Amino acid sequence: MLGIPLLWLGLRWFERVNVYFPSRRMEGDPGLLGLDFTDLRLPSGTSGTVHAWFVPLRPESPVVIFCHGNAGNISHRMDKLFILRRAGAAMILFDYRGYGLSPGRPDEQGTYQDAEAAHRWLVEDKRVPPERIIVHGESLGGAVAMELALRQKVGGLILESTFTSIVEIGRRLFPFLPIKLLARWHYDNLAKVKKVSVPILVMHSPQDDVVPFDMGRRLYEAAPEPKTFVELTGSHNEGFLDAGPAYEEALAQFFSRLKLRD
């Protein structure tokens, strides 16, 4: 009988380390790269505070809330920061609870609350009109961005290398296990994307070695108009770099179309 509890605990541990892979080590900040920024501690639910950086651009620029993937922390997203700035956006980058300098432990509802903390600061403290806020999520961050776009008013949504759901990912990796019964966190993006009411940009690479390309296509197909799909090249973590100028151009065009809608 002891084997069943041990198996259950083992599956729980395996789920946590594969869904969340945080790093506490900070590798720098935007100031070291010559960028003006504000270091923030934002109130967020039961975790206490969330650590974030606000990197401004022009007063009229769209502002991206950047929801990163399941590994590392915001200090590992400097490449994305530079590209998004060149594409014409200011940014707020935040770490989920348990990542970087944000206290606590990550879980599904907690990551949603942390994104809401960034949105609340932009709207209430910076007085950014919600129509100028674009929420951008990579991989796991796409699920967080999706939920934010449903909970709060934003001007647009970007899903990059995002899965349909944790349950489907688990089923593909472990077809012999009852994943739906075992999973604590679902991040059911395919069900949610149909309810999004803002323009959506979906980006995915056929060479993605973590999240299958067909998942990105299915999210796009299920999304309501207006929507755009951009095919990247390269691996899950490097596709935005391997795509070259096409990645930045897709972002700039998306921002431009949103500005025409204001």
C-alpha positions, 0 to 999 in steps of 0.5 A: 500500500505504501507504493501508491502514496509514493507514486502519487507524491512522485507524480506531484513532484514531477508535475511541479518541476516540469511546469515551473522551473524558476531561477532565483539568480539575477543576471543583470538588469536593463540599467546595465544595458544602458536603458532607463527603467523603474524597479518595482515591488507590486502587491499581488495576492497572498504572495506579498509582492511581485518584482518587476521592471518598467522600461519606458519608451515614448509617451504615446507608445503601446505598453507590453506586459511581458509574461515569460516562460516557465524557466529562468526569470526576467533577467534572462529576457533582455533579447526580447526587451530590445526587440520589443523596444525596436518594434515600438513598445514600452514594457513591464516585465515581471517575475511570477511568485517564486521566480527571481526576486518575487517571493512565494511558490508558483501555482496557476492562480498565483501566476494569474494574480501576478500578471494582474498586479502588473496590469493594475500598476500600469492602469492605476499608477502610470495612468496608461489607457487599457487600450494601449496595453498589449499582453505578450506571453511566451510558452507558459506565459501565453497561458498567463497572458490569455487569462489576463486578456479575459480578466482585464481590459487590454488592447491586444494579445500575443501568444508565442510558442504557446500550448493548448493545455497542460493536460494535452501536453501531459497526454502526449508525453505520458499517454499511459497516465490519467493526466486529466485526473492527476493534473493540478494545473490546467492552463486550458488555453484552447477553451479560453482563446474562443472567448478573447475579444481583442486582436490576437497575434499567434507566433509558432515555429514548426521546429519547436522542440517543446510545444508542438507546432499544431498546438499553435495552429489550433489556438489560432484557428479557434481564436476569433477575428481579428487574428494573425498567424506568423510562422517562426523558424527554429527551436522553442527557445531560439525561434524568435532569434532564428526568425530574424527580422520577420519576428520584429516586423510582425510585432511592429505591424501588430502594434501599428494595426492596434494604434489604428484602432484607437 
